[in-house]
Amino acid sequence: MKIAIIGGGISGLSTAYYLKKFSLPVTEIVLYEASSRFGGWIDSKKVTLNNEDIYLEKGPRTLRLTTGELKEINSIKLANDLNLSSNIEIISKNHPASVNRYIYFNGQINVIKPKLIGKTPLMSKGLLRYFFKELRSPKRDSSIEDETIWSFISRRLDSEIAENLIDPVFKGITGGDVRNLSAAALLKTFYDYEDNFGSISKGAFNKARNPIMENYEKYHDLLELRDKYRHQSVWRFKDGMQKFTERLAEELSKYENVKLCLNDPVKSVSRKNDKMSIISKNSHQDFDMVISSVYSKINNQFLSDEYVSLKESLSKIEAVNMVVVNFVFKDDLLPFKGFGYLVPTNQKSPILGCIFDSVFNKPQEKNTCLTVMLGGAWYDEYLKNKSPDEIKKIAFTEVRKHLNIKVDPDYEDISILKEAIPQYRVGHNKLLGQIKNQIKEYGLSEKLYLTGFSYDGIGINDCIFNARKLVQDEISNSRIVKNLSK
């Protein structure tokens, strides 16, 4: 069985890795990457200042361990399996980066620390009042399959919570506007709680009393590790997140039947009899199966025009442009320690938030490293037609005001990332069902698979675990694999 993988980011590399790990009857894997490097949006840059090495990130910088979900455990297990344990730094739930998270509101930076009784700068009521409202709020009508996150949180809790807390959190995660984002897709657990139990609170209580027994046989390797990371918050690589994708590519290159093709964009994908034909910049090959891990719209550049309705559906998953500006100062300038702060839309700021990367510094390291996020759903409003220098000035003006910084940065860098984060808007789950049906209608079932951050989770943990599930659950049970395994 010969398999093509399109896209050399974390999803594509992980898919290739799991195809080898689970020992499928694969004769050859060809991975196509259009650019000159593997990693996609995972991109680290090393800067040296005052003899201190600093790793700046254009994309993700940490991976969550907080909830103990299988997808979280799976990522750190993969890193350990790749012999990266010495490069892993685990951040406990007691670390300032875990404990102190902030929101800029009404001219000051406020720690997110709600009270059971009594108001805070971000909340006019205590948690108990919100809790009792949520418990008593009526269940949504059964005819409503989806709604915006804004609508869901306002309806069940309060518009104040949606505006001052949930809005900035999702700006930081997705770069998107909660007034458009899907509650059913991005708050699936809570949305299902309301559907099944009448409220979020009742659903959470029921889960606590009746924990779901996960498939031990399939995920025993992860379940056995869960207790080890129970009290941890996030983790990262000391030498930058790019270490992850570099090591994955290095591991795959050890196999003679895995071909990693850089600078080789795919031009055409179509079905020819029982094969999938791919024409790329450098070759023309036939495959038994094609797995595309690129952003959904990019598929339209190479999928045959005969798949017109599938291409129309894939184009409906929009993505926002993001801008990341890194500022480095040789001295410790932060007035407090924490992960960083986010900015609600109602504050009318051009930035989405600011991450305090230097919170992870060792005691002997005195620099300050800030990553400012801009753009997203507000890219056109604040940044359209602005030059990189103008955007850097906008970013620094804001953080200087917010953090009372008196000096200029000793180093600065900017990355403008086009169509960086897919937006799961209302109706996203229904759209995914439509795409799945169209693949079947065009006779592409078990011939064309789609994975990556456009569909079922935008985080690295999601991408890696979805790659594993694709191989372990779908491809392993496909007819071609079963016939070859007889």
Solvent accessible surface area in square Angstrom, and as a share of the most:
residue,aa,sasa,rsa
1,M,16,0.07
2,K,45,0.19
3,I,0,0.00
4,A,0,0.00
5,I,0,0.00
6,I,8,0.04
7,G,8,0.07
8,G,0,0.00
9,G,17,0.16
10,I,16,0.08
11,S,7,0.04
12,G,0,0.00
13,L,0,0.00
14,S,0,0.00
15,T,0,0.00
16,A,0,0.00
17,Y,28,0.11
18,Y,4,0.02
19,L,1,0.01
20,K,48,0.20
21,K,81,0.34
22,F,58,0.24
23,S,96,0.62
24,L,20,0.10
25,P,46,0.29
26,V,18,0.10
27,T,93,0.54
28,E,35,0.16
29,I,0,0.00
30,V,1,0.00
31,L,0,0.00
32,Y,3,0.01
33,E,22,0.10
34,A,63,0.49
35,S,50,0.32
36,S,81,0.52
37,R,74,0.27
38,F,30,0.13
39,G,1,0.01
40,G,38,0.37
41,W,94,0.33
42,I,6,0.03
43,D,28,0.15
44,S,21,0.14
45,K,81,0.34
46,K,113,0.48
47,V,16,0.09
48,T,81,0.47
49,L,34,0.17
50,N,90,0.46
51,N,151,0.77
52,E,33,0.15
53,D,76,0.40
54,I,15,0.07
55,Y,62,0.24
56,L,4,0.02
57,E,11,0.05
58,K,60,0.25
59,G,16,0.15
60,P,52,0.32
61,R,26,0.09
62,T,24,0.14
63,L,8,0.04
64,R,123,0.45
65,L,1,0.01
66,T,61,0.36
67,T,75,0.44
68,G,12,0.12
69,E,78,0.35
70,L,16,0.08
71,K,57,0.24
72,E,2,0.01
73,I,1,0.00
74,N,2,0.01
75,S,0,0.00
76,I,1,0.00
77,K,32,0.14
78,L,4,0.02
79,A,0,0.00
80,N,49,0.25
81,D,62,0.32
82,L,4,0.02
83,N,119,0.61
84,L,3,0.01
85,S,67,0.43
86,S,97,0.63
87,N,18,0.09
88,I,20,0.10
89,E,29,0.13
90,I,68,0.35
91,I,4,0.02
92,S,41,0.27
93,K,80,0.34
94,N,130,0.67
95,H,47,0.21
96,P,54,0.34
97,A,1,0.01
98,S,24,0.16
99,V,73,0.42
100,N,34,0.17
101,R,89,0.33
102,Y,21,0.08
103,I,0,0.00
104,Y,23,0.09
105,F,25,0.10
106,N,113,0.58
107,G,57,0.55
108,Q,97,0.43
109,I,32,0.16
110,N,11,0.05
111,V,56,0.32
112,I,56,0.29
113,K,123,0.52
114,P,53,0.33
115,K,108,0.46
116,L,111,0.55
117,I,139,0.71
118,G,34,0.33
119,K,145,0.61
120,T,26,0.15
121,P,83,0.52
122,L,7,0.03
123,M,8,0.04
124,S,62,0.40
125,K,49,0.21
126,G,3,0.02
127,L,69,0.34
128,L,65,0.32
129,R,162,0.59
130,Y,6,0.02
131,F,66,0.27
132,F,94,0.39
133,K,75,0.32
134,E,4,0.02
135,L,54,0.27
136,R,175,0.64
137,S,14,0.09
138,P,110,0.69
139,K,100,0.42
140,R,26,0.09
141,D,86,0.45
142,S,111,0.72
143,S,89,0.57
144,I,75,0.38
145,E,133,0.60
146,D,26,0.13
147,E,22,0.10
148,T,30,0.18
149,I,0,0.00
150,W,60,0.21
151,S,43,0.28
152,F,0,0.00
153,I,8,0.04
154,S,24,0.16
155,R,74,0.27
156,R,0,0.00
157,L,37,0.19
158,D,26,0.14
159,S,55,0.36
160,E,40,0.18
161,I,13,0.07
162,A,0,0.00
163,E,55,0.25
164,N,11,0.05
165,L,23,0.12
166,I,37,0.19
167,D,1,0.00
168,P,0,0.00
169,V,51,0.29
170,F,16,0.07
171,K,6,0.03
172,G,26,0.25
173,I,93,0.47
174,T,3,0.02
175,G,0,0.00
176,G,0,0.00
177,D,24,0.13
178,V,0,0.00
179,R,86,0.32
180,N,71,0.36
181,L,1,0.00
182,S,0,0.00
183,A,0,0.00
184,A,12,0.09
185,A,25,0.19
186,L,40,0.20
187,L,24,0.12
188,K,123,0.52
189,T,73,0.42
190,F,85,0.36
191,Y,5,0.02
192,D,48,0.25
193,Y,25,0.09
194,E,0,0.00
195,D,65,0.34
196,N,103,0.53
197,F,81,0.34
198,G,18,0.18
199,S,0,0.00
200,I,25,0.13
201,S,13,0.09
202,K,94,0.40
203,G,0,0.00
204,A,44,0.34
205,F,101,0.42
206,N,37,0.19
207,K,102,0.43
208,A,83,0.64
209,R,168,0.61
210,N,85,0.44
211,P,88,0.55
212,I,134,0.68
213,M,173,0.77
214,E,64,0.29
215,N,76,0.39
216,Y,126,0.48
217,E,151,0.68
218,K,65,0.28
219,Y,21,0.08
220,H,82,0.37
221,D,25,0.13
222,L,0,0.00
223,L,38,0.19
224,E,112,0.50
225,L,44,0.22
226,R,57,0.21
227,D,99,0.51
228,K,133,0.56
229,Y,7,0.03
230,R,122,0.44
231,H,131,0.59
232,Q,42,0.19
233,S,6,0.04
234,V,5,0.03
235,W,0,0.00
236,R,56,0.20
237,F,4,0.02
238,K,93,0.39
239,D,56,0.29
240,G,2,0.02
241,M,1,0.00
242,Q,37,0.16
243,K,58,0.25
244,F,0,0.00
245,T,0,0.00
246,E,86,0.39
247,R,58,0.21
248,L,0,0.00
249,A,12,0.09
250,E,92,0.41
251,E,39,0.18
252,L,0,0.00
253,S,69,0.45
254,K,138,0.58
255,Y,81,0.31
256,E,173,0.78
257,N,38,0.20
258,V,10,0.06
259,K,99,0.42
260,L,44,0.22
261,C,32,0.19
262,L,64,0.32
263,N,74,0.38
264,D,4,0.02
265,P,38,0.24
266,V,16,0.09
267,K,114,0.48
268,S,35,0.23
269,V,0,0.00
270,S,12,0.08
271,R,85,0.31
272,K,114,0.48
273,N,139,0.71
274,D,86,0.44
275,K,73,0.31
276,M,0,0.00
277,S,7,0.04
278,I,0,0.00
279,I,73,0.37
280,S,7,0.05
281,K,127,0.54
282,N,97,0.50
283,S,39,0.25
284,H,121,0.54
285,Q,44,0.20
286,D,72,0.37
287,F,1,0.00
288,D,19,0.10
289,M,0,0.00
290,V,0,0.00
291,I,0,0.00
292,S,0,0.00
293,S,12,0.07
294,V,26,0.15
295,Y,11,0.04
296,S,0,0.00
297,K,51,0.22
298,I,64,0.32
299,N,1,0.01
300,N,38,0.19
301,Q,138,0.61
302,F,10,0.04
303,L,7,0.03
304,S,27,0.18
305,D,117,0.61
306,E,104,0.46
307,Y,4,0.01
308,V,85,0.49
309,S,37,0.24
310,L,0,0.00
311,K,29,0.12
312,E,99,0.44
313,S,1,0.01
314,L,0,0.00
315,S,41,0.26
316,K,124,0.52
317,I,2,0.01
318,E,67,0.30
319,A,17,0.13
320,V,13,0.07
321,N,36,0.18
322,M,12,0.05
323,V,0,0.00
324,V,9,0.05
325,V,0,0.00
326,N,2,0.01
327,F,1,0.00
328,V,0,0.00
329,F,2,0.01
330,K,98,0.42
331,D,74,0.39
332,D,75,0.39
333,L,56,0.28
334,L,20,0.10
335,P,83,0.52
336,F,58,0.24
337,K,89,0.38
338,G,0,0.00
339,F,36,0.15
340,G,5,0.05
341,Y,3,0.01
342,L,35,0.18
343,V,0,0.00
344,P,0,0.00
345,T,31,0.18
346,N,49,0.25
347,Q,39,0.17
348,K,151,0.64
349,S,13,0.08
350,P,23,0.15
351,I,0,0.00
352,L,3,0.02
353,G,0,0.00
354,C,1,0.01
355,I,18,0.09
356,F,0,0.00
357,D,21,0.11
358,S,9,0.06
359,V,13,0.08
360,F,9,0.04
361,N,46,0.24
362,K,86,0.36
363,P,118,0.74
364,Q,128,0.57
365,E,50,0.22
366,K,117,0.49
367,N,8,0.04
368,T,0,0.00
369,C,2,0.01
370,L,0,0.00
371,T,0,0.00
372,V,0,0.00
373,M,22,0.10
374,L,0,0.00
375,G,1,0.01
376,G,4,0.04
377,A,47,0.37
378,W,25,0.09
379,Y,25,0.10
380,D,95,0.49
381,E,116,0.52
382,Y,52,0.20
383,L,1,0.00
384,K,115,0.49
385,N,144,0.74
386,K,85,0.36
387,S,47,0.30
388,P,67,0.42
389,D,99,0.51
390,E,83,0.37
391,I,1,0.00
392,K,35,0.15
393,K,149,0.63
394,I,38,0.19
395,A,0,0.00
396,F,19,0.08
397,T,60,0.35
398,E,16,0.07
399,V,0,0.00
400,R,101,0.37
401,K,126,0.53
402,H,19,0.09
403,L,7,0.04
404,N,102,0.52
405,I,9,0.04
406,K,161,0.68
407,V,77,0.44
408,D,103,0.53
409,P,26,0.16
410,D,72,0.37
411,Y,61,0.23
412,E,74,0.33
413,D,27,0.14
414,I,35,0.18
415,S,10,0.07
416,I,61,0.31
417,L,20,0.10
418,K,116,0.49
419,E,72,0.32
420,A,5,0.04
421,I,33,0.17
422,P,1,0.01
423,Q,6,0.03
424,Y,6,0.02
425,R,103,0.37
426,V,71,0.41
427,G,27,0.26
428,H,6,0.03
429,N,66,0.34
430,K,147,0.62
431,L,24,0.12
432,L,41,0.20
433,G,32,0.31
434,Q,69,0.31
435,I,6,0.03
436,K,154,0.65
437,N,86,0.44
438,Q,17,0.08
439,I,20,0.10
440,K,146,0.62
441,E,134,0.60
442,Y,66,0.25
443,G,34,0.33
444,L,0,0.00
445,S,45,0.29
446,E,47,0.21
447,K,28,0.12
448,L,6,0.03
449,Y,21,0.08
450,L,33,0.17
451,T,8,0.05
452,G,2,0.02
453,F,33,0.14
454,S,0,0.00
455,Y,20,0.08
456,D,90,0.47
457,G,13,0.13
458,I,33,0.17
459,G,28,0.27
460,I,12,0.06
461,N,14,0.07
462,D,24,0.13
463,C,7,0.04
464,I,0,0.00
465,F,20,0.08
466,N,23,0.12
467,A,0,0.00
468,R,5,0.02
469,K,64,0.27
470,L,12,0.06
471,V,0,0.00
472,Q,33,0.15
473,D,43,0.22
474,E,93,0.42
475,I,0,0.00
476,S,32,0.21
477,N,86,0.44
478,S,1,0.01
479,R,160,0.58
480,I,43,0.22
481,V,9,0.05
482,K,110,0.46
483,N,91,0.47
484,L,89,0.44
485,S,77,0.50
486,K,197,0.84
